[in-house]
């Protein structure tokens, strides 16, 4: 197995970040550098989707985990390896005693498993996840834009 993750924090509450994660994966949200998503059914576990990374050919994935407001994961099968892309949202460490939201910690991860993972993961994983820092930053910036605030306001 091979895994990597990028973590970032935003002052927004989880529900606002979740809206952007959901909308990105349903195809309702797009922005420069984002993968394109097309659902082939409801936004639910087991639904297939077509993912088109910018400048690349489309691939088919399946929604594997869906806990609204908390977790989204989809799985892509490639021969004897499985790629799991996952977002986990947790309440942030901020102080909400003054009526301000505590914010949200977002973890965006890739896990490569299956019989060929040990051979393929160390080479393929870094290629796929190289843009995770920029991708997560862009998603959070879009979340904040939609919420009417910028990272400079925080």
Rosetta silent file (secondary structure, phi, psi, omega in degrees, C-alpha in Angstrom):
SEQUENCE: XXXXXXXXXXXXXXXXXXXXXXXXXXXXXXXXXXXXXXXXXXXXXXXXXXXXXXXXXXXXXXXXXXXXXXXXXXXXXXXXXXXXXXXXXXXXXXXXXXXXXXXXXXXXXXXXXXXXXXXXXXXXXXXXXXXXXXXXXXXXXXXXXXXXXXXXXX
SCORE:     score description
SCORE:     0.000 S_00000001
   1 L     0.000  145.508  176.539    0.000    0.000    0.000 S_00000001
   2 E  -131.598  138.941 -179.540    1.099    3.566   -0.723 S_00000001
   3 E  -147.559  152.950  174.112   -0.520    6.687    0.700 S_00000001
   4 E  -150.591  159.998  179.699   -0.082   10.445    0.879 S_00000001
   5 E  -152.061  151.112  172.706   -2.159   13.337    2.170 S_00000001
   6 E  -120.419  135.726 -179.321   -2.356   17.103    2.099 S_00000001
   7 E  -125.647  139.116  177.446   -3.960   18.965    5.003 S_00000001
   8 E  -145.563  160.453 -179.530   -5.146   22.566    5.164 S_00000001
   9 E  -122.994  143.076  176.099   -7.298   24.691    7.452 S_00000001
  10 E  -131.231  151.117  176.944   -9.943   27.265    6.596 S_00000001
  11 L   -72.781   -9.849 -178.345  -11.934   29.568    8.881 S_00000001
  12 L   -71.822  149.971  174.267  -15.146   28.338    7.244 S_00000001
  13 L   -71.435  159.617 -176.852  -17.428   25.873    9.026 S_00000001
  14 H   -53.466  -40.694 -175.888  -17.562   22.293    7.719 S_00000001
  15 H   -62.110  -33.784  179.211  -20.921   22.717    5.988 S_00000001
  16 H   -72.040  -38.265  177.320  -19.546   25.486    3.743 S_00000001
  17 H   -69.298  -41.751  179.428  -16.491   23.419    2.789 S_00000001
  18 H   -57.884  -40.035  178.966  -18.670   20.350    2.263 S_00000001
  19 H   -55.363  -42.591 -179.614  -20.818   22.294   -0.227 S_00000001
  20 H   -70.881  -41.055  177.513  -17.752   22.875   -2.410 S_00000001
  21 H   -60.459  -48.661  179.503  -16.533   19.262   -2.096 S_00000001
  22 H   -60.650  -49.535 -176.272  -19.998   17.983   -3.019 S_00000001
  23 H   -65.179  -35.420  175.909  -20.487   20.444   -5.862 S_00000001
  24 H   -60.588  -46.320 -174.732  -17.056   19.690   -7.329 S_00000001
  25 H   -80.504  -10.242  173.272  -17.792   15.956   -7.415 S_00000001
  26 H   -97.187   -5.945 -178.641  -21.284   16.377   -8.860 S_00000001
  27 L    88.700    2.030 -178.683  -20.001   18.602  -11.653 S_00000001
  28 L   -80.879  -13.584 -179.253  -21.834   21.674  -10.318 S_00000001
  29 L  -128.978  132.665  172.737  -18.558   23.459   -9.469 S_00000001
  30 L  -144.329  154.847  178.570  -15.539   23.975  -11.641 S_00000001
  31 L  -159.154  167.123 -176.531  -12.595   26.340  -11.540 S_00000001
  32 L   -55.254  127.098  178.412   -9.196   26.686  -13.158 S_00000001
  33 L    89.492  -10.803 -177.985   -7.092   23.581  -12.595 S_00000001
  34 L   -78.562  146.448  170.250   -9.943   21.460  -11.224 S_00000001
  35 L   -65.810  152.152  174.129  -10.691   17.990  -12.534 S_00000001
  36 E   -92.749  141.729 -179.128  -14.007   17.700  -14.342 S_00000001
  37 E  -128.195  137.706  174.580  -16.654   15.384  -12.847 S_00000001
  38 E  -133.551  115.142  178.981  -19.773   13.886  -14.407 S_00000001
  39 E   -77.085  145.624  175.404  -22.097   11.792  -12.239 S_00000001
  40 L  -117.788   56.282 -177.974  -23.904    8.803  -13.736 S_00000001
  41 L   144.030 -164.902 -178.931  -26.675    8.668  -11.149 S_00000001
  42 L   -72.312  159.956  174.888  -27.388   10.187   -7.734 S_00000001
  43 L   -76.227   86.531 -173.687  -24.671   11.571   -5.470 S_00000001
  44 L  -155.097  157.792  175.935  -24.538    8.357   -3.426 S_00000001
  45 L   -55.769  134.630  179.238  -22.273    5.440   -2.575 S_00000001
  46 L    96.381  -15.546  179.823  -22.019    3.093   -5.545 S_00000001
  47 L   -75.332  136.079  175.899  -22.664    5.732   -8.199 S_00000001
  48 E   -84.864  153.119  175.809  -20.148    5.846  -11.018 S_00000001
  49 E  -143.543  152.452  174.162  -18.655    9.085  -12.241 S_00000001
  50 E   -98.756  127.950  179.129  -16.394   10.142  -15.063 S_00000001
  51 E  -113.173  128.707  178.587  -13.364   12.113  -13.909 S_00000001
  52 E  -121.705   97.292  175.474  -11.413   14.175  -16.422 S_00000001
  53 L   -63.816  144.717 -177.428   -8.147   15.534  -15.026 S_00000001
  54 L   -54.406  124.038  177.441   -7.113   18.754  -16.747 S_00000001
  55 L    77.915    9.881 -177.757   -5.276   17.907  -19.971 S_00000001
  56 L  -128.162  172.606  177.489   -5.755   14.136  -19.602 S_00000001
  57 L   -77.688  155.294 -179.873   -8.126   11.412  -20.710 S_00000001
  58 E   -71.462  151.099  175.063  -11.241   10.609  -18.702 S_00000001
  59 E  -131.234  159.071  177.932  -11.365    7.762  -16.188 S_00000001
  60 E  -102.475  135.882  177.338  -14.270    6.003  -14.459 S_00000001
  61 E  -131.940  169.231  178.063  -14.542    6.035  -10.679 S_00000001
  62 E  -131.561  134.549  175.661  -17.113    4.927   -8.130 S_00000001
  63 E   -67.733  122.858 -175.149  -18.221    6.794   -5.012 S_00000001
  64 E  -106.722  -33.587 -179.312  -17.069    4.556   -2.153 S_00000001
  65 E  -137.591  134.151  178.718  -17.661    6.625    0.997 S_00000001
  66 E  -148.489  104.526  175.341  -20.139    9.437    1.514 S_00000001
  67 E  -122.019   93.446 -174.147  -20.784   10.934    4.941 S_00000001
  68 L   -47.389  131.717 -179.471  -22.328   14.350    4.234 S_00000001
  69 L    83.895   -7.388 -175.208  -20.427   17.136    5.947 S_00000001
  70 L  -130.138  -54.675 -169.299  -17.546   14.813    6.855 S_00000001
  71 E  -142.733  138.521  171.464  -16.156   12.428    4.229 S_00000001
  72 E  -135.778  135.161  173.504  -16.152   11.818    0.498 S_00000001
  73 E  -145.766  140.338  170.817  -14.116    9.133   -1.277 S_00000001
  74 E  -126.340  155.350 -174.615  -14.101    7.707   -4.759 S_00000001
  75 E  -122.798  136.062  175.525  -12.243    4.674   -6.058 S_00000001
  76 E  -122.270  127.995  178.986  -10.642    4.096   -9.440 S_00000001
  77 E   -96.268  130.100  174.433   -9.525    0.611  -10.485 S_00000001
  78 E  -130.799   99.085 -179.276   -6.438    0.254  -12.696 S_00000001
  79 L    57.888 -120.451 -177.799   -5.565   -3.369  -13.345 S_00000001
  80 L   -99.668   20.848  173.807   -4.441   -4.812  -10.027 S_00000001
  81 E  -125.797  152.685  178.985   -4.302   -1.502   -8.154 S_00000001
  82 E  -125.128  129.103  178.295   -7.036    0.622   -6.652 S_00000001
  83 E  -105.163  122.493  177.877   -6.715    4.391   -6.186 S_00000001
  84 E  -112.637  116.467  175.716   -8.820    5.918   -3.423 S_00000001
  85 E  -100.363  128.653 -170.765   -9.149    9.709   -3.414 S_00000001
  86 E  -140.430  139.842  170.363  -10.615   10.948   -0.144 S_00000001
  87 E  -114.479  128.625  173.322  -11.626   14.194    1.584 S_00000001
  88 E  -120.973  127.928 -179.410  -12.030   14.197    5.369 S_00000001
  89 E  -113.788  128.769  178.526  -13.435   17.311    7.067 S_00000001
  90 E  -130.096  152.123  174.747  -13.036   17.918   10.802 S_00000001
  91 E   -61.327  139.756 -178.027  -13.868   20.862   13.018 S_00000001
  92 L   -79.691  174.003 -177.080  -10.863   23.120   13.364 S_00000001
  93 L   -83.586    4.191 -175.921   -9.002   24.096   16.510 S_00000001
  94 L   -62.758  170.350 -178.856  -10.329   27.682   16.452 S_00000001
  95 L   -96.951  111.545  179.679  -12.140   29.394   19.291 S_00000001
  96 L  -100.232   13.405 -179.374  -15.891   29.433   18.758 S_00000001
  97 L   -70.000  -22.783 -179.966  -16.682   30.937   22.186 S_00000001
  98 L   -93.205   16.131 -179.611  -17.031   34.398   20.618 S_00000001
  99 L    84.097    1.575  177.778  -19.632   33.129   18.182 S_00000001
 100 L   -90.492  142.493  177.469  -17.041   32.615   15.462 S_00000001
 101 L   -64.382  149.849 -179.826  -16.828   29.221   13.778 S_00000001
 102 L   -75.055   -9.971 -178.193  -13.885   27.083   14.786 S_00000001
 103 L    86.942 -175.454 -175.858  -13.058   26.543   11.135 S_00000001
 104 E  -137.941  136.281  171.381  -12.407   23.300    9.321 S_00000001
 105 E   -99.537  125.549 -178.141   -9.391   21.071    8.857 S_00000001
 106 E  -114.882  127.865  176.929   -9.496   19.373    5.454 S_00000001
 107 E  -115.032  122.047  179.472   -7.425   16.299    4.649 S_00000001
 108 E  -112.985  117.735 -172.883   -7.169   15.298    0.974 S_00000001
 109 E  -129.918  159.702  173.296   -5.556   11.899    0.534 S_00000001
 110 E  -129.795  128.648  173.422   -4.656    9.266   -2.023 S_00000001
 111 E  -122.512  130.171  175.457   -4.237    5.613   -1.139 S_00000001
 112 E  -112.524  119.425  178.306   -3.016    3.083   -3.675 S_00000001
 113 E  -135.581  179.745 -175.667   -3.626   -0.519   -2.693 S_00000001
 114 L   112.102  171.858 -175.555   -4.047   -3.913   -4.282 S_00000001
 115 L   -56.153  -33.892 -178.165   -1.559   -6.609   -5.344 S_00000001
 116 L   -94.190    5.417 -172.802    0.499   -4.241   -7.515 S_00000001
 117 H   -63.167  -40.334 -178.152    0.510   -1.286   -5.127 S_00000001
 118 H   -65.111  -31.908  179.473    3.994   -1.821   -3.695 S_00000001
 119 H   -82.334  -40.578 -173.344    5.478   -1.864   -7.191 S_00000001
 120 H   -90.084  -37.276 -173.258    3.355    0.879   -8.771 S_00000001
 121 H   -53.184  -50.143 -176.789    2.565    3.184   -5.838 S_00000001
 122 H   -62.267  -24.497  177.472    5.980    4.783   -5.248 S_00000001
 123 H   -92.810  -47.419 -175.979    6.194    5.865   -8.900 S_00000001
 124 H   -73.812  -40.610 -176.090    2.549    6.566   -9.750 S_00000001
 125 H   -55.105  -52.729  179.574    1.487    8.082   -6.419 S_00000001
 126 H   -63.349  -30.376  177.232    3.778   11.133   -6.447 S_00000001
 127 H   -66.109  -44.735 -178.150    2.852   11.826  -10.086 S_00000001
 128 H   -69.402  -40.957 -172.000   -0.862   11.823   -9.278 S_00000001
 129 H   -92.724    3.734 -177.386   -0.594   13.734   -6.003 S_00000001
 130 L   -57.091  -31.250 -177.785    1.963   16.348   -7.084 S_00000001
 131 L   -95.090    7.299 -178.038   -0.793   18.946   -7.420 S_00000001
 132 H   -55.705  -44.375  179.642   -2.549   18.158   -4.116 S_00000001
 133 H   -59.400  -45.674  179.928   -1.291   21.315   -2.333 S_00000001
 134 H   -69.144  -39.703 -178.841   -2.493   23.584   -5.163 S_00000001
 135 H   -63.195  -45.827  179.914   -5.683   21.588   -5.696 S_00000001
 136 H   -67.674  -41.127  178.003   -6.698   21.750   -2.045 S_00000001
 137 H   -61.025  -40.547  179.628   -5.792   25.443   -1.798 S_00000001
 138 H   -66.652  -40.377  178.219   -7.932   26.173   -4.882 S_00000001
 139 H   -63.076  -43.956  179.734  -10.894   24.233   -3.467 S_00000001
 140 H   -68.211  -37.904  176.715  -10.692   26.120   -0.165 S_00000001
 141 H   -62.663  -39.602  177.940  -10.302   29.455   -1.957 S_00000001
 142 H   -66.805  -39.869  176.598  -13.410   28.621   -3.978 S_00000001
 143 H   -58.730  -45.298 -178.409  -15.262   27.661   -0.773 S_00000001
 144 H   -69.387  -37.671  177.131  -14.315   30.986    0.770 S_00000001
 145 H   -61.884  -44.519 -179.686  -15.224   32.925   -2.376 S_00000001
 146 H   -65.078  -30.289 -179.860  -18.650   31.290   -2.405 S_00000001
 147 L   -84.630   -4.611  176.999  -19.073   32.144    1.276 S_00000001
 148 L    83.145   24.017  176.001  -18.211   35.778    0.587 S_00000001
 149 L  -138.518  162.175  177.770  -14.893   35.939    2.379 S_00000001
 150 L  -117.565  164.599  179.391  -11.262   35.691    1.457 S_00000001
 151 H   -61.299  -24.197  179.399   -8.364   34.070    3.259 S_00000001
 152 H   -72.417  -20.734  179.068   -7.181   37.602    4.069 S_00000001
 153 H   -75.028  -21.695 -172.497  -10.331   38.181    6.137 S_00000001
 154 L   -73.237    0.000    0.000   -9.477   35.353    8.507 S_00000001
